Amino acid sequence: MPGSRQEIFFRPRQRACERLTIPAALYNNCRLALVRCEQAQVFVPVRSLQIMAVIDHEEVIFVDSMAYAVQDGEGGKLICLAWKFGPAAGRDDLAAPAPVELCYYREDARQLHGRLVGEFGRELDCLLERRSREDCRARERRVLPFRGRLPG
């Protein structure tokens, strides 16, 4: 895509996964951001946690801005957790919590998830409020499996 830039993310080996729900407003805003930005992905910086959230139609990945890795000659940031969206068929009410599968890629991901619900929600609200074209610029996301050792 002309004028776009590519972001590379590595998906480490999954440590655990669990089903849970996120607040309806948070799920609805993820979907709204995709529609308003008219892109395949929306990048939302969560500055207070040094995390970059990347929303697409299937999931939200949360990338540690400080965890950089190189594998097979390609460099990218490491995903620390992901919210995989479940089928919308099980959700009959827009005000009902939305089911997600929470996938952990590092040990502290469960604790991080609790903080992200609030912090990511606030950043997403701000993005939607200002509808920044800069936040919605075209960027391509590539997620690669990571076979190396994790830092720390």
Sequence and secondary structure as in RCSB ss.txt:
>XXXX:A:sequence
MPGSRQEIFFRPRQRACERLTIPAALYNNCRLALVRCEQAQVFVPVRSLQIMAVIDHEEVIFVDSMAYAVQDGEG
GKLICLAWKFGPAAGRDDLAAPAPVELCYYREDARQLHGRLVGEFGRELDCLLERRSREDCRARERRVLPFRGRL
PG
>XXXX:A:secstr
 TT EEEEEEE    EEEEEEE HHHHHHHHHHHHHHTSS EEEEEGGGTEEEEE SSEEEEEEEEEEEEETTEE
EEEEEEEEEE  GGG   TTS EEEEEEESSTTHHHHHHHHHHHHHHHHHHHHHHT TTTTS EEEEEEE  S  
  
